[in-house]
Structures are given as structure tokens and as C-alpha cells.
Amino acid sequence: MIGITASNKTNFVVDKNGLIAYPAGAVVVLYNPKNNSQVKFFQTQNPKPISAICFSEDSNYLAVAEVNFILFYDIFYLNLL
């Protein structure tokens, strides 16, 4: 996946292990800078651009929000990576 649609600081997050999550349209890309590779992609339920991303404290979950006329959110379980 090439590209990023981050428009503010809530669109780019790093977990406690250094894994980076960033939006690319309606897709979240997980990137590992330690080995310079994209680890995983998550497609959201709604095709609107992503507004905010947040890792849980234990880095097992990733919350993704999209705002249009109503709020849409997805929570992805990451422990299987």
C-alpha cells in the first residue's frame, strides 16, 4: 500500500512495540519500521476516509473511527499478528 491520508495527529499512531498504524483512504496500514515492512491491512466497514486511529494500552486492539454525517467505528483484534 502506497500513500497516506493523515490530515491531523490523530491519524498516525505508534504502539508500545513500535508498530505504526496510519490511514490510506478507508484502509488502515500497519507498518513495522524495525524490518521496513507493511505487516497488515484492515479494510473498514464504511468506505469513508478514516478520521482517527488508536491502539489499546496492551496493543491487542486497534480502534478506527470515520466521521461523515454519523460516526462509524471498527475495532480490530491484533493479537494474531
N, CA, C and O atoms as CSV, one atom per row, in Angstrom:
chain,resi,resn,atom,element,x,y,z
A,1,MET,N,N,0.857,-1.159,0.000
A,1,MET,CA,C,0.000,0.000,0.000
A,1,MET,C,C,0.905,1.223,0.000
A,1,MET,O,O,1.773,1.364,0.861
A,2,ILE,N,N,0.701,2.080,-0.944
A,2,ILE,CA,C,1.474,3.309,-1.026
A,2,ILE,C,C,0.534,4.478,-0.787
A,2,ILE,O,O,-0.550,4.534,-1.367
A,3,GLY,N,N,0.941,5.405,0.059
A,3,GLY,CA,C,0.141,6.591,0.305
A,3,GLY,C,C,-0.333,6.678,1.732
A,3,GLY,O,O,-0.355,5.693,2.470
A,4,ILE,N,N,-0.711,7.884,2.100
A,4,ILE,CA,C,-1.227,8.151,3.444
A,4,ILE,C,C,-2.231,9.288,3.326
A,4,ILE,O,O,-2.033,10.228,2.557
A,5,THR,N,N,-3.311,9.193,4.095
A,5,THR,CA,C,-4.328,10.247,4.066
A,5,THR,C,C,-4.457,10.926,5.425
A,5,THR,O,O,-5.508,11.485,5.738
A,6,ALA,N,N,-3.414,10.885,6.224
A,6,ALA,CA,C,-3.450,11.517,7.546
A,6,ALA,C,C,-3.582,13.028,7.390
A,6,ALA,O,O,-2.792,13.667,6.695
A,7,SER,N,N,-4.589,13.581,8.048
A,7,SER,CA,C,-4.808,15.022,7.969
A,7,SER,C,C,-4.571,15.720,9.309
A,7,SER,O,O,-4.571,16.948,9.383
A,8,ASN,N,N,-4.369,14.929,10.367
A,8,ASN,CA,C,-4.069,15.506,11.679
A,8,ASN,C,C,-3.318,14.481,12.518
A,8,ASN,O,O,-3.112,13.351,12.077
A,9,LYS,N,N,-2.910,14.863,13.714
A,9,LYS,CA,C,-2.066,13.991,14.538
A,9,LYS,C,C,-2.785,12.747,15.069
A,9,LYS,O,O,-2.126,11.818,15.536
A,10,THR,N,N,-4.106,12.709,15.008
A,10,THR,CA,C,-4.822,11.523,15.476
A,10,THR,C,C,-4.881,10.434,14.409
A,10,THR,O,O,-5.443,9.365,14.650
A,11,ASN,N,N,-4.318,10.686,13.257
A,11,ASN,CA,C,-4.344,9.711,12.173
A,11,ASN,C,C,-3.076,8.871,12.071
A,11,ASN,O,O,-2.964,8.044,11.165
A,12,PHE,N,N,-2.137,9.059,12.960
A,12,PHE,CA,C,-0.861,8.376,12.863
A,12,PHE,C,C,-0.460,7.972,14.268
A,12,PHE,O,O,-0.151,8.838,15.086
A,13,VAL,N,N,-0.455,6.661,14.577
A,13,VAL,CA,C,-0.182,6.222,15.944
A,13,VAL,C,C,0.886,5.138,15.961
A,13,VAL,O,O,1.068,4.397,14.995
A,14,VAL,N,N,1.590,5.068,17.098
A,14,VAL,CA,C,2.631,4.074,17.309
A,14,VAL,C,C,2.304,3.321,18.590
A,14,VAL,O,O,2.020,3.937,19.617
A,15,ASP,N,N,2.343,1.980,18.536
A,15,ASP,CA,C,2.058,1.209,19.748
A,15,ASP,C,C,3.322,1.053,20.584
A,15,ASP,O,O,4.387,1.535,20.198
A,16,LYS,N,N,3.209,0.378,21.732
A,16,LYS,CA,C,4.331,0.266,22.669
A,16,LYS,C,C,5.491,-0.556,22.118
A,16,LYS,O,O,6.603,-0.483,22.642
A,17,ASN,N,N,5.242,-1.341,21.062
A,17,ASN,CA,C,6.296,-2.151,20.444
A,17,ASN,C,C,6.902,-1.492,19.213
A,17,ASN,O,O,7.790,-2.061,18.577
A,18,GLY,N,N,6.430,-0.295,18.873
A,18,GLY,CA,C,6.965,0.422,17.731
A,18,GLY,C,C,6.208,0.220,16.434
A,18,GLY,O,O,6.597,0.775,15.407
A,19,LEU,N,N,5.135,-0.562,16.454
A,19,LEU,CA,C,4.313,-0.775,15.266
A,19,LEU,C,C,3.545,0.506,14.951
A,19,LEU,O,O,2.963,1.116,15.848
A,20,ILE,N,N,3.541,0.910,13.698
A,20,ILE,CA,C,2.892,2.150,13.279
A,20,ILE,C,C,1.598,1.826,12.542
A,20,ILE,O,O,1.565,0.924,11.704
A,21,ALA,N,N,0.536,2.560,12.852
A,21,ALA,CA,C,-0.739,2.447,12.124
A,21,ALA,C,C,-1.035,3.797,11.489
A,21,ALA,O,O,-0.941,4.836,12.142
A,22,TYR,N,N,-1.395,3.770,10.206
A,22,TYR,CA,C,-1.745,5.022,9.518
A,22,TYR,C,C,-2.830,4.752,8.487
A,22,TYR,O,O,-2.948,3.627,8.001
A,23,PRO,N,N,-3.634,5.772,8.140
A,23,PRO,CA,C,-4.719,5.581,7.185
A,23,PRO,C,C,-4.260,5.762,5.739
A,23,PRO,O,O,-3.356,6.541,5.435
A,24,ALA,N,N,-4.915,5.021,4.875
A,24,ALA,CA,C,-4.762,5.194,3.431
A,24,ALA,C,C,-6.176,5.076,2.866
A,24,ALA,O,O,-6.588,4.005,2.420
A,25,GLY,N,N,-6.900,6.165,2.888
A,25,GLY,CA,C,-8.309,6.146,2.493
A,25,GLY,C,C,-9.136,5.476,3.567
A,25,GLY,O,O,-9.145,5.922,4.715
A,26,ALA,N,N,-9.840,4.392,3.204
A,26,ALA,CA,C,-10.654,3.638,4.157
A,26,ALA,C,C,-9.928,2.383,4.637
A,26,ALA,O,O,-10.556,1.464,5.163
A,27,VAL,N,N,-8.626,2.343,4.460
A,27,VAL,CA,C,-7.797,1.210,4.868
A,27,VAL,C,C,-6.807,1.677,5.931
A,27,VAL,O,O,-6.264,2.777,5.836
A,28,VAL,N,N,-6.573,0.840,6.944
A,28,VAL,CA,C,-5.533,1.109,7.929
A,28,VAL,C,C,-4.344,0.215,7.588
A,28,VAL,O,O,-4.498,-0.988,7.382
A,29,VAL,N,N,-3.178,0.808,7.533
A,29,VAL,CA,C,-1.953,0.074,7.241
A,29,VAL,C,C,-1.154,-0.050,8.527
A,29,VAL,O,O,-0.951,0.938,9.234
A,30,LEU,N,N,-0.698,-1.263,8.834
A,30,LEU,CA,C,0.213,-1.478,9.957
A,30,LEU,C,C,1.609,-1.669,9.381
A,30,LEU,O,O,1.835,-2.513,8.514
A,31,TYR,N,N,2.535,-0.868,9.882
A,31,TYR,CA,C,3.895,-0.845,9.355
A,31,TYR,C,C,4.889,-1.104,10.474
A,31,TYR,O,O,4.782,-0.524,11.555
A,32,ASN,N,N,5.860,-1.979,10.213
A,32,ASN,CA,C,6.900,-2.278,11.187
A,32,ASN,C,C,8.202,-1.631,10.720
A,32,ASN,O,O,8.830,-2.117,9.780
A,33,PRO,N,N,8.617,-0.528,11.373
A,33,PRO,CA,C,9.839,0.149,10.937
A,33,PRO,C,C,11.118,-0.630,11.248
A,33,PRO,O,O,12.172,-0.350,10.676
A,34,LYS,N,N,11.026,-1.611,12.158
A,34,LYS,CA,C,12.218,-2.393,12.510
A,34,LYS,C,C,12.706,-3.235,11.336
A,34,LYS,O,O,13.910,-3.398,11.137
A,35,ASN,N,N,11.757,-3.773,10.555
A,35,ASN,CA,C,12.166,-4.559,9.391
A,35,ASN,C,C,11.684,-3.931,8.086
A,35,ASN,O,O,11.702,-4.574,7.036
A,36,ASN,N,N,11.252,-2.665,8.157
A,36,ASN,CA,C,10.853,-1.887,6.983
A,36,ASN,C,C,9.810,-2.619,6.125
A,36,ASN,O,O,9.963,-2.757,4.912
A,37,SER,N,N,8.741,-3.086,6.796
A,37,SER,CA,C,7.708,-3.810,6.054
A,37,SER,C,C,6.305,-3.460,6.542
A,37,SER,O,O,6.091,-3.124,7.706
A,38,GLN,N,N,5.375,-3.551,5.624
A,38,GLN,CA,C,3.967,-3.396,5.978
A,38,GLN,C,C,3.479,-4.760,6.447
A,38,GLN,O,O,3.598,-5.759,5.737
A,39,VAL,N,N,2.925,-4.782,7.660
A,39,VAL,CA,C,2.573,-6.031,8.313
A,39,VAL,C,C,1.180,-6.510,7.948
A,39,VAL,O,O,0.970,-7.698,7.700
A,40,LYS,N,N,0.224,-5.584,7.914
A,40,LYS,CA,C,-1.176,-5.964,7.737
A,40,LYS,C,C,-1.968,-4.772,7.246
A,40,LYS,O,O,-1.574,-3.624,7.450
A,41,PHE,N,N,-3.096,-5.052,6.592
A,41,PHE,CA,C,-4.041,-4.031,6.150
A,41,PHE,C,C,-5.403,-4.365,6.728
A,41,PHE,O,O,-5.772,-5.537,6.809
A,42,PHE,N,N,-6.146,-3.358,7.128
A,42,PHE,CA,C,-7.512,-3.551,7.612
A,42,PHE,C,C,-8.443,-2.663,6.805
A,42,PHE,O,O,-8.247,-1.450,6.729
A,43,GLN,N,N,-9.446,-3.265,6.208
A,43,GLN,CA,C,-10.474,-2.522,5.477
A,43,GLN,C,C,-11.613,-2.222,6.441
A,43,GLN,O,O,-12.124,-3.131,7.095
A,44,THR,N,N,-12.011,-0.975,6.536
A,44,THR,CA,C,-13.106,-0.606,7.428
A,44,THR,C,C,-14.451,-0.953,6.792
A,44,THR,O,O,-14.530,-1.188,5.586
A,45,GLN,N,N,-15.503,-0.983,7.602
A,45,GLN,CA,C,-16.840,-1.327,7.120
A,45,GLN,C,C,-17.424,-0.243,6.225
A,45,GLN,O,O,-18.201,-0.531,5.315
A,46,ASN,N,N,-17.052,0.987,6.483
A,46,ASN,CA,C,-17.587,2.124,5.746
A,46,ASN,C,C,-16.497,2.631,4.795
A,46,ASN,O,O,-15.339,2.716,5.203
A,47,PRO,N,N,-16.820,2.967,3.562
A,47,PRO,CA,C,-15.771,3.383,2.617
A,47,PRO,C,C,-15.319,4.839,2.738
A,47,PRO,O,O,-14.651,5.344,1.836
A,48,LYS,N,N,-15.660,5.511,3.812
A,48,LYS,CA,C,-15.260,6.911,4.009
A,48,LYS,C,C,-13.829,6.978,4.552
A,48,LYS,O,O,-13.363,6.018,5.165
A,49,PRO,N,N,-13.130,8.085,4.339
A,49,PRO,CA,C,-11.773,8.227,4.883
A,49,PRO,C,C,-11.751,8.142,6.407
A,49,PRO,O,O,-12.693,8.560,7.080
A,50,ILE,N,N,-10.678,7.605,6.927
A,50,ILE,CA,C,-10.513,7.415,8.365
A,50,ILE,C,C,-10.198,8.751,9.037
A,50,ILE,O,O,-9.393,9.542,8.545
A,51,SER,N,N,-10.862,8.983,10.186
A,51,SER,CA,C,-10.692,10.234,10.928
A,51,SER,C,C,-9.767,10.100,12.125
A,51,SER,O,O,-9.083,11.060,12.481
A,52,ALA,N,N,-9.729,8.910,12.765
A,52,ALA,CA,C,-8.908,8.733,13.961
A,52,ALA,C,C,-8.544,7.265,14.139
A,52,ALA,O,O,-9.299,6.367,13.766
A,53,ILE,N,N,-7.368,7.047,14.717
A,53,ILE,CA,C,-6.869,5.693,14.991
A,53,ILE,C,C,-6.292,5.696,16.398
A,53,ILE,O,O,-5.684,6.677,16.826
A,54,CYS,N,N,-6.489,4.569,17.131
A,54,CYS,CA,C,-5.937,4.480,18.480
A,54,CYS,C,C,-5.671,3.018,18.834
A,54,CYS,O,O,-6.535,2.163,18.640
A,55,PHE,N,N,-4.467,2.728,19.359
A,55,PHE,CA,C,-4.153,1.406,19.898
A,55,PHE,C,C,-4.657,1.319,21.328
A,55,PHE,O,O,-4.692,2.326,22.036
A,56,SER,N,N,-5.052,0.113,21.766
A,56,SER,CA,C,-5.372,-0.096,23.178
A,56,SER,C,C,-4.073,-0.078,23.974
A,56,SER,O,O,-2.992,-0.172,23.393
A,57,GLU,N,N,-4.166,0.043,25.298
A,57,GLU,CA,C,-2.963,0.100,26.139
A,57,GLU,C,C,-2.096,-1.134,25.997
A,57,GLU,O,O,-0.870,-1.037,26.049
A,58,ASP,N,N,-2.719,-2.311,25.817
A,58,ASP,CA,C,-1.944,-3.546,25.690
A,58,ASP,C,C,-1.565,-3.866,24.239
A,58,ASP,O,O,-0.950,-4.899,23.971
A,59,SER,N,N,-1.928,-2.987,23.312
A,59,SER,CA,C,-1.633,-3.121,21.880
A,59,SER,C,C,-2.299,-4.331,21.230
A,59,SER,O,O,-1.886,-4.754,20.150
A,60,ASN,N,N,-3.323,-4.892,21.871
A,60,ASN,CA,C,-4.042,-6.019,21.282
A,60,ASN,C,C,-5.182,-5.581,20.367
A,60,ASN,O,O,-5.663,-6.375,19.558
A,61,TYR,N,N,-5.618,-4.334,20.483
A,61,TYR,CA,C,-6.742,-3.845,19.698
A,61,TYR,C,C,-6.382,-2.522,19.020
A,61,TYR,O,O,-5.569,-1.740,19.513
A,62,LEU,N,N,-7.012,-2.309,17.887
A,62,LEU,CA,C,-6.864,-1.053,17.163
A,62,LEU,C,C,-8.263,-0.518,16.883
A,62,LEU,O,O,-9.068,-1.180,16.227
A,63,ALA,N,N,-8.549,0.681,17.382
A,63,ALA,CA,C,-9.835,1.329,17.138
A,63,ALA,C,C,-9.675,2.316,15.991
A,63,ALA,O,O,-8.709,3.076,15.937
A,64,VAL,N,N,-10.632,2.293,15.081
A,64,VAL,CA,C,-10.599,3.153,13.896
A,64,VAL,C,C,-11.945,3.855,13.785
A,64,VAL,O,O,-12.990,3.208,13.860
A,65,ALA,N,N,-11.931,5.174,13.606
A,65,ALA,CA,C,-13.175,5.943,13.503
A,65,ALA,C,C,-13.232,6.685,12.177
A,65,ALA,O,O,-12.221,7.152,11.651
A,66,GLU,N,N,-14.452,6.778,11.655
A,66,GLU,CA,C,-14.718,7.533,10.437
A,66,GLU,C,C,-15.907,8.433,10.718
A,66,GLU,O,O,-16.913,7.985,11.267
A,67,VAL,N,N,-15.799,9.676,10.352
A,67,VAL,CA,C,-16.883,10.615,10.605
A,67,VAL,C,C,-17.391,11.160,9.276
A,67,VAL,O,O,-16.622,11.664,8.457
A,68,ASN,N,N,-18.680,11.050,9.086
A,68,ASN,CA,C,-19.350,11.665,7.949
A,68,ASN,C,C,-20.536,12.407,8.554
A,68,ASN,O,O,-20.343,13.380,9.283
A,69,PHE,N,N,-21.729,11.976,8.273
A,69,PHE,CA,C,-22.894,12.551,8.941
A,69,PHE,C,C,-23.144,11.864,10.274
A,69,PHE,O,O,-23.731,12.445,11.187
A,70,ILE,N,N,-22.687,10.611,10.374
A,70,ILE,CA,C,-22.757,9.873,11.630
A,70,ILE,C,C,-21.401,9.216,11.862
A,70,ILE,O,O,-20.604,9.079,10.934
A,71,LEU,N,N,-21.144,8.813,13.099
A,71,LEU,CA,C,-19.875,8.193,13.457
A,71,LEU,C,C,-19.910,6.703,13.134
A,71,LEU,O,O,-20.854,6.003,13.501
A,72,PHE,N,N,-18.885,6.228,12.453
A,72,PHE,CA,C,-18.677,4.802,12.232
A,72,PHE,C,C,-17.365,4.440,12.907
A,72,PHE,O,O,-16.402,5.206,12.858
A,73,TYR,N,N,-17.327,3.272,13.535
A,73,TYR,CA,C,-16.065,2.830,14.122
A,73,TYR,C,C,-15.911,1.331,13.968
A,73,TYR,O,O,-16.897,0.598,13.887
A,74,ASP,N,N,-14.688,0.890,13.930
A,74,ASP,CA,C,-14.335,-0.525,13.878
A,74,ASP,C,C,-13.266,-0.769,14.930
A,74,ASP,O,O,-12.441,0.105,15.200
A,75,ILE,N,N,-13.280,-1.958,15.523
A,75,ILE,CA,C,-12.246,-2.361,16.452
A,75,ILE,C,C,-11.666,-3.669,15.932
A,75,ILE,O,O,-12.387,-4.647,15.734
A,76,PHE,N,N,-10.360,-3.673,15.715
A,76,PHE,CA,C,-9.677,-4.841,15.174
A,76,PHE,C,C,-8.823,-5.498,16.254
A,76,PHE,O,O,-8.142,-4.817,17.021
A,77,TYR,N,N,-8.866,-6.817,16.304
A,77,TYR,CA,C,-8.060,-7.595,17.242
A,77,TYR,C,C,-6.709,-7.868,16.590
A,77,TYR,O,O,-6.654,-8.446,15.504
A,78,LEU,N,N,-5.625,-7.463,17.233
A,78,LEU,CA,C,-4.298,-7.540,16.627
A,78,LEU,C,C,-3.429,-8.639,17.190
A,78,LEU,O,O,-2.330,-8.852,16.677
A,79,ASN,N,N,-3.854,-9.340,18.202
A,79,ASN,CA,C,-3.000,-10.302,18.867
A,79,ASN,C,C,-2.591,-11.458,17.957
A,79,ASN,O,O,-1.673,-12.204,18.297
A,80,LEU,N,N,-3.236,-11.619,16.834
A,80,LEU,CA,C,-2.930,-12.719,15.933
A,80,LEU,C,C,-1.827,-12.395,14.948
A,80,LEU,O,O,-1.492,-13.234,14.112
A,81,LEU,N,N,-1.250,-11.202,15.018
A,81,LEU,CA,C,-0.193,-10.802,14.077
A,81,LEU,C,C,1.093,-11.543,14.332
A,81,LEU,O,O,2.081,-11.325,13.630
